[in-house]
């Protein structure tokens, strides 16, 4: 529920500063070509960081005698 409310607030703020045509043109550009590759690269980096963090956390818990989750 909080996520939906946050998205609603952000979309209202964005549409108050930009017209609908500008927003849809920006989304179209972001989802095509270079924008899609950059977005995919960012997502891959975030997933890799999450996996490294989880592995580090599990190793730290094992080192200190805690049970892994």
DSSP file (Angstrom, degrees, kcal/mol; ACC not computed):
  #  RESIDUE AA STRUCTURE BP1 BP2  ACC     N-H-->O    O-->H-N    N-H-->O    O-->H-N    TCO  KAPPA ALPHA  PHI   PSI    X-CA   Y-CA   Z-CA
    1    1 A X     >        0   0    0      0, 0.0     4,-2.2     0, 0.0     5,-0.2   0.000 360.0 360.0 360.0 -40.7    0.0    0.0    0.0
    2    2 A X  H  >  +     0   0    0      1,-0.2     4,-2.4     2,-0.2     5,-0.2   0.880 360.0  52.7 -65.4 -37.1    2.9    2.4    0.9
    3    3 A X  H  > S+     0   0    0      2,-0.2     4,-2.6     1,-0.2    -1,-0.2   0.920 109.2  48.7 -64.0 -43.6    4.5    1.7   -2.5
    4    4 A X  H  > S+     0   0    0      1,-0.2     4,-2.2     2,-0.2    -2,-0.2   0.912 112.1  48.9 -63.0 -42.6    1.3    2.5   -4.4
    5    5 A X  H  X S+     0   0    0     -4,-2.2     4,-2.2     2,-0.2    -1,-0.2   0.901 111.4  49.7 -64.2 -41.0    0.9    5.7   -2.4
    6    6 A X  H  X S+     0   0    0     -4,-2.4     4,-2.6     2,-0.2    -2,-0.2   0.917 111.1  49.0 -63.8 -43.6    4.6    6.7   -3.1
    7    7 A X  H  X S+     0   0    0     -4,-2.6     4,-2.7     1,-0.2     5,-0.2   0.886 110.3  51.7 -63.9 -38.2    4.2    6.0   -6.8
    8    8 A X  H  X S+     0   0    0     -4,-2.2     4,-2.0     2,-0.2    -1,-0.2   0.911 111.6  46.4 -64.2 -42.5    1.0    8.1   -6.9
    9    9 A X  H  X S+     0   0    0     -4,-2.2     4,-2.3     2,-0.2    -2,-0.2   0.926 114.2  47.5 -65.9 -45.1    2.8   11.0   -5.2
   10   10 A X  H  X S+     0   0    0     -4,-2.6     4,-2.7     1,-0.2    -2,-0.2   0.923 112.2  49.2 -63.7 -44.2    5.8   10.8   -7.5
   11   11 A X  H  X S+     0   0    0     -4,-2.7     4,-2.5     1,-0.2    -1,-0.2   0.883 110.4  51.3 -64.7 -36.6    3.7   10.6  -10.6
   12   12 A X  H  X S+     0   0    0     -4,-2.0     4,-1.2    -5,-0.2    -1,-0.2   0.918 111.8  46.9 -64.4 -42.7    1.7   13.6   -9.5
   13   13 A X  H  X S+     0   0    0     -4,-2.3     4,-1.1     2,-0.2    -2,-0.2   0.914 113.1  48.8 -65.0 -42.3    4.8   15.6   -8.9
   14   14 A X  H >X S+     0   0    0     -4,-2.7     4,-2.3     1,-0.2     3,-0.7   0.934 112.1  48.0 -63.5 -45.8    6.3   14.6  -12.2
   15   15 A X  H 3< S+     0   0    0     -4,-2.5    -1,-0.2     1,-0.2    -2,-0.2   0.721 105.7  59.4 -71.0 -18.9    3.2   15.4  -14.2
   16   16 A X  H 3< S+     0   0    0     -4,-1.2    -1,-0.2    -5,-0.2    -2,-0.2   0.794 114.5  35.7 -76.6 -26.1    2.9   18.8  -12.4
   17   17 A X  H << S+     0   0    0     -4,-1.1     2,-0.3    -3,-0.7    -2,-0.2   0.772 123.6  37.8 -94.0 -29.9    6.4   19.8  -13.8
   18   18 A X  S  < S-     0   0    0     -4,-2.3    -1,-0.1    -5,-0.2     2,-0.1  -0.860  82.2-112.6-123.1 154.7    6.2   18.1  -17.2
   19   19 A X     >  -     0   0    0     -2,-0.3     4,-2.0     1,-0.1     5,-0.2  -0.402  33.6-109.8 -78.4 164.0    3.5   17.7  -19.8
   20   20 A X  H  > S+     0   0    0      1,-0.2     4,-2.6     2,-0.2     5,-0.2   0.872 118.7  56.0 -62.3 -37.2    2.1   14.2  -20.5
   21   21 A X  H  > S+     0   0    0      1,-0.2     4,-2.2     2,-0.2    -1,-0.2   0.897 107.3  48.5 -63.2 -40.6    3.8   14.2  -23.9
   22   22 A X  H  > S+     0   0    0      2,-0.2     4,-2.1     1,-0.2    -1,-0.2   0.904 112.6  48.3 -66.0 -40.5    7.2   14.9  -22.4
   23   23 A X  H  X S+     0   0    0     -4,-2.0     4,-2.3     2,-0.2    -2,-0.2   0.934 113.4  45.7 -66.5 -46.1    6.8   12.1  -19.9
   24   24 A X  H  X S+     0   0    0     -4,-2.6     4,-2.4     1,-0.2    -1,-0.2   0.867 112.4  51.9 -67.5 -34.7    5.7    9.6  -22.5
   25   25 A X  H  X S+     0   0    0     -4,-2.2     4,-2.3    -5,-0.2    -1,-0.2   0.905 110.4  49.0 -66.1 -39.9    8.5   10.6  -24.9
   26   26 A X  H  X S+     0   0    0     -4,-2.1     4,-2.3     2,-0.2    -2,-0.2   0.900 111.8  48.2 -65.3 -40.6   11.0   10.2  -22.1
   27   27 A X  H  X S+     0   0    0     -4,-2.3     4,-1.8     2,-0.2    -2,-0.2   0.905 110.8  51.2 -66.1 -40.9    9.7    6.7  -21.2
   28   28 A X  H  < S+     0   0    0     -4,-2.4     4,-0.4     1,-0.2    -2,-0.2   0.920 112.4  46.2 -61.7 -43.6    9.7    5.7  -24.8
   29   29 A X  H >< S+     0   0    0     -4,-2.3     3,-0.9     1,-0.2     6,-0.5   0.890 111.5  52.1 -66.0 -38.9   13.3    6.8  -25.2
   30   30 A X  H 3< S+     0   0    0     -4,-2.3     9,-0.3     1,-0.2    -1,-0.2   0.819 110.6  48.2 -67.8 -29.8   14.3    5.1  -21.9
   31   31 A X  T 3< S+     0   0    0     -4,-1.8     2,-0.4    -5,-0.1    -1,-0.2   0.450 106.2  68.1 -91.3   0.3   12.8    1.8  -23.0
   32   32 A X  S X  S-     0   0    0     -3,-0.9     3,-1.3    -4,-0.4     4,-0.3  -0.924 102.4 -32.3-122.3 146.1   14.4    1.7  -26.5
   33   33 A X  T 3> S+     0   0    0     -2,-0.4     4,-1.6     1,-0.3     3,-0.5  -0.232 125.8   7.0  60.9-127.4   18.0    1.4  -27.6
   34   34 A X  H 3> S+     0   0    0      1,-0.2     4,-2.6     2,-0.2    -1,-0.3   0.841 126.5  60.1 -63.0 -36.9   20.7    2.7  -25.3
   35   35 A X  H <> S+     0   0    0     -3,-1.3     4,-2.4    -6,-0.5    -1,-0.2   0.890 105.1  49.1 -59.4 -39.7   18.3    3.5  -22.5
   36   36 A X  H  > S+     0   0    0     -3,-0.5     4,-2.6    -4,-0.3    -1,-0.2   0.896 111.2  49.7 -67.5 -39.6   17.3   -0.1  -22.2
   37   37 A X  H  X S+     0   0    0     -4,-1.6     4,-2.4     2,-0.2    -2,-0.2   0.901 111.8  48.0 -66.6 -40.2   20.9   -1.3  -22.2
   38   38 A X  H  X S+     0   0    0     -4,-2.6     4,-2.4     2,-0.2    -2,-0.2   0.926 112.9  48.8 -65.0 -44.0   21.8    1.3  -19.5
   39   39 A X  H  X S+     0   0    0     -4,-2.4     4,-2.3    -9,-0.3    -2,-0.2   0.907 112.0  48.7 -61.2 -42.6   18.7    0.2  -17.4
   40   40 A X  H  X S+     0   0    0     -4,-2.6     4,-2.4     2,-0.2    -1,-0.2   0.901 110.6  51.3 -64.4 -41.2   19.6   -3.5  -17.8
   41   41 A X  H  X S+     0   0    0     -4,-2.4     4,-2.2     2,-0.2    -2,-0.2   0.907 110.0  49.0 -62.5 -42.3   23.2   -2.7  -16.8
   42   42 A X  H  X S+     0   0    0     -4,-2.4     4,-2.3     2,-0.2    -2,-0.2   0.916 111.2  50.1 -63.6 -42.7   22.1   -0.9  -13.7
   43   43 A X  H  X S+     0   0    0     -4,-2.3     4,-2.3     1,-0.2    -2,-0.2   0.909 110.3  50.1 -62.7 -42.0   19.7   -3.8  -12.8
   44   44 A X  H  X S+     0   0    0     -4,-2.4     4,-2.5     1,-0.2    -1,-0.2   0.899 110.2  50.1 -64.3 -40.3   22.5   -6.3  -13.2
   45   45 A X  H  X S+     0   0    0     -4,-2.2     4,-2.5     2,-0.2    -1,-0.2   0.916 110.8  49.6 -63.6 -42.7   24.8   -4.3  -11.0
   46   46 A X  H  X S+     0   0    0     -4,-2.3     4,-2.1     2,-0.2    -2,-0.2   0.899 111.6  48.2 -63.9 -40.6   22.2   -4.1   -8.3
   47   47 A X  H  X S+     0   0    0     -4,-2.3     4,-2.4     2,-0.2    -1,-0.2   0.913 111.8  50.0 -65.4 -42.1   21.5   -7.8   -8.4
   48   48 A X  H  X S+     0   0    0     -4,-2.5     4,-2.4     1,-0.2    -2,-0.2   0.914 110.8  49.2 -63.0 -42.4   25.2   -8.5   -8.2
   49   49 A X  H  X S+     0   0    0     -4,-2.5     4,-2.4     1,-0.2    -1,-0.2   0.887 110.2  51.7 -63.5 -38.5   25.6   -6.2   -5.2
   50   50 A X  H  X S+     0   0    0     -4,-2.1     4,-2.4     2,-0.2    -2,-0.2   0.917 110.8  47.5 -63.5 -43.4   22.7   -7.9   -3.5
   51   51 A X  H  X S+     0   0    0     -4,-2.4     4,-2.3     2,-0.2    -2,-0.2   0.908 112.6  48.5 -65.7 -41.7   24.2  -11.3   -4.0
   52   52 A X  H  X S+     0   0    0     -4,-2.4     4,-2.6     2,-0.2    -1,-0.2   0.913 112.2  49.6 -63.6 -42.2   27.6  -10.2   -2.7
   53   53 A X  H  X S+     0   0    0     -4,-2.4     4,-2.5     2,-0.2    -2,-0.2   0.910 111.3  48.3 -63.9 -42.6   26.0   -8.6    0.3
   54   54 A X  H  X S+     0   0    0     -4,-2.4     4,-2.4     2,-0.2    -1,-0.2   0.901 112.7  48.8 -65.3 -39.4   24.0  -11.7    1.1
   55   55 A X  H  X S+     0   0    0     -4,-2.3     4,-2.3     2,-0.2    -2,-0.2   0.918 112.6  47.9 -65.7 -42.7   27.1  -13.9    0.8
   56   56 A X  H  X S+     0   0    0     -4,-2.6     4,-2.3     1,-0.2    -2,-0.2   0.903 112.0  49.8 -63.5 -41.5   29.1  -11.6    3.0
   57   57 A X  H  X S+     0   0    0     -4,-2.5     4,-2.3     2,-0.2    -2,-0.2   0.902 110.9  49.0 -65.3 -41.3   26.3  -11.5    5.6
   58   58 A X  H  X S+     0   0    0     -4,-2.4     4,-2.3     2,-0.2    -2,-0.2   0.905 112.0  48.9 -65.2 -41.1   26.1  -15.4    5.6
   59   59 A X  H  X S+     0   0    0     -4,-2.3     4,-2.2     2,-0.2    -2,-0.2   0.895 111.2  50.3 -65.6 -39.2   29.8  -15.7    6.0
   60   60 A X  H  X S+     0   0    0     -4,-2.3     4,-1.7     2,-0.2     6,-0.2   0.906 110.9  48.5 -65.6 -41.4   29.8  -13.2    8.8
   61   61 A X  H  <>S+     0   0    0     -4,-2.3     5,-2.8     1,-0.2     4,-0.2   0.903 112.1  49.0 -64.9 -40.6   27.0  -15.0   10.6
   62   62 A X  H ><5S+     0   0    0     -4,-2.3     3,-0.9     1,-0.2    -2,-0.2   0.886 109.2  53.0 -66.3 -37.6   28.8  -18.4   10.2
   63   63 A X  H 3<5S+     0   0    0     -4,-2.2    -1,-0.2     1,-0.2    -2,-0.2   0.855 112.5  44.1 -65.7 -34.8   32.0  -16.9   11.5
   64   64 A X  T 3<5S-     0   0    0     -4,-1.7    -1,-0.2    -5,-0.1    -2,-0.2   0.307 119.6-106.5 -95.6   9.1   30.3  -15.6   14.7
   65   65 A X  T < 5S+     0   0    0     -3,-0.9    -3,-0.2     1,-0.3     2,-0.2   0.586  70.8 142.3  82.8  10.4   28.3  -18.8   15.3
   66   66 A X      < -     0   0    0     -5,-2.8     2,-0.3    -6,-0.2    -1,-0.3  -0.532  56.2-108.0 -83.5 152.6   24.9  -17.5   14.2
   67   67 A X        -     0   0    0     -2,-0.2     2,-0.1     1,-0.1    -1,-0.1  -0.609  35.4-117.0 -78.2 135.0   22.5  -19.7   12.3
   68   68 A X              0   0    0     -2,-0.3    -1,-0.1     1,-0.1   -10,-0.1  -0.413 360.0 360.0 -69.6 148.2   22.1  -18.7    8.6
   69   69 A X              0   0    0     -2,-0.1    -1,-0.1     0, 0.0    -2,-0.0   0.433 360.0 360.0 -94.2 360.0   18.6  -17.6    7.6
